[in-house]
Structure formats: structure tokens, C-alpha cells
């Protein structure tokens, strides 16, 4: 998943907060070209919800009913290659074990 450095920095910050604090984050943006057009892919790989401002409250209502992000990610089950890579990055960079033991 290739993005420009600014987008990557902002998304990384949101992910770091989400997983370190065990709180769901909604990345609110109007950037249709680079972020919102890839919303499904970002959600699938990182479990990060991206939303237009007018939809953010709906996302918040839905995700706050779910288990915390780390627990939710661990229960994913069969991980894709990208999810495994993400899990390794989280382990190396933040010391967080977000993947369940296979």
C-alpha cells in the first residue's frame, strides 16, 4: 500500500494511538483521492476506520460497541500477508503483540 509521506505519517500516528491506548480511532478526512478511496483496504489491513466528517459519529457509535482494537485484531483468525507484516511492524516498533499465536 503506497501513500505519500504526509498521509503515511498521519495514518501511522492514528494507528499508534489506537493500538497503544486500546481505543478505537476514526481517521476523519476529506481526502477522497488518497485516503477515502482506499478505506476498505485500510480497514482490512489495519482495522483503522477512515471517514468523512459527516459520517464519523456513525462510525464512532458502531465501533465503540466492539471489543478494543487489539483484542478485535487478535480474533481476526486467518491473517493476510499484509496483516502479518503489520503485526510484525507493531511488535518491532511498539512492542505490541497484536496477532494471535498460530
SEDO-265561 format. One line per field, with one value per residue: residue number from 1; residue in one letter; y, z, x of N, C-alpha, C in turn. Coordinates in nm, 2 decimals. Each point is the difference from the previous one (the first is absolute). Layout:
<atoms>
resi	[NUM;...] .
resn	[A;...] .
nY	[Y;...] .
nZ	[Z;...] .
nX	[X;...] .
caY	[Y;...] .
caZ	[Z;...] .
caX	[X;...] .
cY	[Y;...] .
cZ	[Z;...] .
cX	[X;...] .
</atoms>
This chain:
<atoms>
resi	[1;2;3;4;5;6;7;8;9;10;11;12;13;14;15;16;17;18;19;20;21;22;23;24;25;26;27;28;29;30;31;32;33;34;35;36;37;38;39;40;41;42;43;44;45;46;47;48;49;50;51;52;53;54;55;56;57;58;59;60;61;62;63;64;65;66;67;68;69;70;71;72;73;74;75;76;77;78;79;80;81;82;83;84;85;86;87;88;89;90;91;92;93;94;95;96;97;98;99;100;101;102] .
resn	[X;X;X;X;X;X;X;X;X;X;X;X;X;X;X;X;X;X;X;X;X;X;X;X;X;X;X;X;X;X;X;X;X;X;X;X;X;X;X;X;X;X;X;X;X;X;X;X;X;X;X;X;X;X;X;X;X;X;X;X;X;X;X;X;X;X;X;X;X;X;X;X;X;X;X;X;X;X;X;X;X;X;X;X;X;X;X;X;X;X;X;X;X;X;X;X;X;X;X;X;X;X] .
nY	[-0.12;0.07;0.09;0.13;0.06;0.10;-0.07;-0.05;0.12;0.06;-0.09;0.01;0.13;-0.01;-0.08;0.07;0.11;-0.04;-0.05;0.11;0.08;-0.10;0.10;-0.01;0.01;0.11;-0.03;0.13;-0.01;0.09;-0.07;0.02;0.08;0.02;0.04;0.08;0.02;0.00;0.06;-0.08;0.03;0.12;-0.02;-0.06;0.08;0.12;-0.03;0.08;0.06;0.03;0.12;0.03;0.13;0.01;-0.10;0.08;0.07;-0.03;0.02;0.11;0.02;-0.04;0.07;0.10;-0.07;0.01;-0.11;0.02;0.09;-0.01;0.00;0.10;0.06;-0.03;0.03;0.08;-0.08;-0.03;0.04;0.11;0.00;0.10;-0.07;-0.11;0.07;0.05;-0.12;-0.03;0.09;-0.03;-0.12;0.03;0.08;-0.06;-0.12;0.02;-0.10;0.03;-0.09;-0.08;-0.08;-0.03] .
nZ	[0.00;-0.11;0.08;-0.01;0.03;-0.04;-0.10;-0.03;0.02;-0.07;-0.10;0.00;0.01;-0.08;-0.07;0.02;-0.01;-0.11;-0.04;0.03;-0.04;-0.09;-0.09;-0.04;-0.12;-0.02;-0.11;0.04;-0.13;-0.08;0.03;-0.10;-0.05;0.13;0.07;-0.02;-0.11;0.10;0.04;-0.09;-0.09;0.04;0.00;-0.11;-0.03;0.03;-0.03;-0.10;0.06;-0.13;0.02;-0.07;0.03;-0.10;-0.02;0.06;0.03;-0.12;-0.05;0.07;-0.03;-0.12;-0.01;0.07;-0.08;-0.08;0.00;0.10;-0.07;0.10;0.08;-0.06;-0.02;0.12;0.01;-0.08;0.06;-0.12;0.02;-0.07;-0.11;-0.05;0.05;-0.05;-0.12;0.00;0.03;-0.09;-0.08;0.03;-0.02;-0.11;-0.05;0.04;-0.03;-0.10;0.07;-0.13;-0.04;-0.02;0.09;-0.11] .
nX	[0.09;0.01;0.06;-0.04;0.12;-0.07;-0.06;0.12;0.05;-0.10;0.00;0.13;-0.02;-0.10;0.07;0.11;-0.07;-0.05;0.11;0.07;-0.10;-0.01;0.00;-0.12;0.06;-0.05;0.06;-0.03;-0.05;0.04;0.12;-0.08;0.09;0.04;-0.10;-0.10;0.07;0.08;-0.12;-0.05;0.10;-0.01;-0.13;0.02;0.10;-0.05;-0.13;0.03;-0.09;-0.02;-0.02;-0.10;0.01;-0.09;0.09;0.09;-0.10;-0.04;0.12;0.01;-0.13;0.04;0.11;-0.06;-0.08;0.11;0.07;0.09;0.07;0.08;-0.10;-0.06;0.12;0.02;-0.12;0.08;0.09;-0.04;0.13;-0.02;0.08;-0.08;-0.10;0.06;0.03;-0.12;-0.04;0.09;-0.05;-0.12;0.04;0.07;-0.09;-0.10;0.05;-0.09;-0.05;-0.03;0.09;-0.10;0.04;0.07] .
caY	[0.12;0.12;0.13;0.10;0.00;0.07;-0.09;-0.11;0.05;0.02;-0.13;-0.07;0.06;-0.05;-0.14;-0.01;0.03;-0.11;-0.13;0.02;0.04;-0.10;0.08;0.01;0.13;0.03;0.09;0.08;0.07;0.03;-0.04;-0.11;-0.05;-0.08;-0.07;-0.05;-0.10;-0.12;-0.03;-0.14;-0.06;0.05;-0.07;-0.14;-0.03;0.07;0.02;0.15;0.05;0.13;0.05;0.15;0.06;-0.02;-0.14;-0.04;-0.04;-0.13;-0.09;0.00;-0.07;-0.14;-0.07;0.00;-0.12;-0.11;-0.02;0.09;-0.03;-0.11;-0.13;-0.02;-0.04;-0.14;-0.09;-0.01;-0.14;-0.02;0.13;0.01;0.03;0.14;0.01;-0.05;0.10;0.11;-0.05;0.00;0.14;0.05;-0.07;0.06;0.14;0.04;-0.10;-0.05;-0.13;0.01;-0.12;-0.12;-0.10;-0.10] .
caZ	[0.00;-0.01;0.03;0.02;0.13;0.10;0.03;0.08;0.14;0.07;0.03;0.10;0.13;0.04;0.03;0.12;0.11;0.01;0.06;0.13;0.10;0.00;-0.03;-0.15;-0.06;-0.14;-0.07;-0.07;-0.11;-0.13;-0.11;-0.08;-0.10;0.05;0.13;0.00;-0.11;0.05;0.13;0.02;0.02;0.13;0.10;-0.01;0.04;0.13;0.08;0.03;-0.06;-0.06;-0.02;-0.03;0.12;0.03;0.03;0.11;0.12;-0.02;0.02;0.14;0.06;-0.03;0.04;0.15;0.05;-0.03;0.10;-0.03;-0.13;0.01;0.02;-0.13;-0.10;0.04;-0.04;-0.15;-0.05;-0.11;-0.04;-0.13;0.00;0.05;0.14;0.07;0.00;0.09;0.13;0.03;0.02;0.14;0.10;0.00;0.03;0.13;0.10;0.02;-0.07;-0.04;-0.07;0.09;-0.03;-0.09] .
caX	[-0.09;0.08;-0.06;0.10;0.05;-0.09;-0.11;0.05;0.03;-0.13;-0.06;0.08;-0.03;-0.13;0.02;0.07;-0.09;-0.11;0.05;0.06;-0.10;-0.11;-0.12;-0.02;0.02;-0.06;0.08;-0.09;0.07;-0.08;0.09;-0.06;0.10;0.11;-0.04;-0.13;-0.01;0.07;-0.05;-0.02;0.13;0.06;-0.07;0.03;0.13;0.04;-0.11;-0.01;-0.12;0.02;-0.14;-0.03;-0.05;-0.14;-0.03;0.08;-0.08;-0.06;0.10;0.03;-0.10;0.01;0.12;0.01;-0.07;0.08;0.11;0.11;0.06;0.10;-0.08;-0.07;0.10;0.05;-0.11;-0.02;0.01;0.10;0.05;0.05;0.14;0.01;-0.03;0.12;0.10;-0.04;0.02;0.14;0.05;-0.05;0.08;0.13;0.00;-0.07;0.01;-0.14;-0.03;-0.15;-0.04;-0.01;0.10;-0.05] .
cY	[0.12;0.13;0.10;0.01;0.07;-0.09;-0.11;0.04;0.01;-0.13;-0.08;0.05;-0.05;-0.14;-0.02;0.03;-0.11;-0.12;0.02;0.03;-0.09;0.07;0.01;0.15;0.01;0.11;0.08;0.09;0.03;-0.04;-0.12;-0.07;-0.10;-0.09;-0.07;-0.10;-0.14;-0.05;-0.15;-0.07;0.04;-0.07;-0.15;-0.03;0.05;0.01;0.15;0.05;0.14;0.05;0.15;0.05;-0.03;-0.14;-0.04;-0.04;-0.14;-0.11;-0.02;-0.08;-0.15;-0.07;0.00;-0.12;-0.12;-0.02;0.10;-0.04;-0.12;-0.14;-0.03;-0.06;-0.14;-0.10;-0.02;-0.14;-0.01;0.13;0.00;0.03;0.14;0.01;-0.06;0.09;0.11;-0.05;-0.01;0.14;0.05;-0.07;0.06;0.14;0.04;-0.11;-0.06;-0.13;0.01;-0.12;-0.12;-0.10;-0.11;-0.14] .
cZ	[0.00;0.02;0.01;0.14;0.10;0.04;0.09;0.14;0.08;0.04;0.10;0.14;0.05;0.04;0.13;0.12;0.03;0.07;0.13;0.11;0.01;-0.02;-0.15;-0.04;-0.13;-0.06;-0.09;-0.10;-0.11;-0.12;-0.07;-0.09;0.06;0.12;-0.02;-0.12;0.04;0.13;0.03;0.03;0.13;0.11;0.00;0.06;0.14;0.10;0.05;-0.08;-0.05;-0.04;-0.05;0.13;0.03;0.04;0.13;0.12;-0.02;0.02;0.15;0.08;-0.02;0.06;0.15;0.06;-0.01;0.11;-0.04;-0.12;0.01;0.01;-0.13;-0.10;0.03;-0.04;-0.14;-0.05;-0.10;-0.06;-0.15;0.02;0.05;0.15;0.08;0.01;0.10;0.15;0.04;0.02;0.14;0.11;0.01;0.04;0.13;0.10;0.03;-0.08;-0.03;-0.07;0.10;-0.05;-0.08;0.03] .
cX	[0.09;-0.08;0.11;0.04;-0.09;-0.12;0.05;0.03;-0.13;-0.07;0.08;-0.02;-0.13;0.01;0.07;-0.09;-0.11;0.05;0.07;-0.10;-0.12;-0.13;-0.02;0.02;-0.08;0.08;-0.09;0.07;-0.10;0.08;-0.05;0.10;0.10;-0.04;-0.14;-0.03;0.06;-0.05;-0.02;0.14;0.06;-0.07;0.03;0.14;0.03;-0.11;-0.01;-0.12;0.03;-0.14;0.00;-0.05;-0.14;-0.04;0.07;-0.08;-0.07;0.11;0.03;-0.10;0.01;0.13;0.02;-0.08;0.09;0.11;0.11;0.08;0.10;-0.07;-0.07;0.09;0.05;-0.11;-0.03;0.01;0.11;0.04;0.05;0.15;0.02;-0.03;0.12;0.11;-0.03;0.02;0.15;0.05;-0.05;0.08;0.14;0.00;-0.06;0.00;-0.14;-0.02;-0.15;-0.05;-0.02;0.11;-0.07;0.06] .
</atoms>
